[in-house]
Amino acid sequence: MAESTVWVFVAPEATFPSGVFGSLEQADQWIAKNQLSGVLTEYPVGVGVYDWAVTRGVFTPRPGKVIDAAFVGRFTSAAMLHFHYEDGVRTA
């Protein structure tokens, strides 16, 4: 069974996302229409990013490192599929 995901858009210096989409196509259209800059990332539904990364082996905690709530709450992974946009155009 395929993992359920959503696409989340965050603009530079934003504190919170400005859009969550069920498909890449929806997100691309919205970003282009509004000429936005920022990062669009595919997030799994029903699992935190820290757990997602550890389960897939893209992050391994160092022995002895304290993994506390603050660390897990801020955790992100470059291994997540993501795209960068400038003025509504995908650049990477």
Order of alpha helices (4+ residues) and beta strands (2+ residues): beta-beta-alpha-beta-alpha-alpha-beta-beta
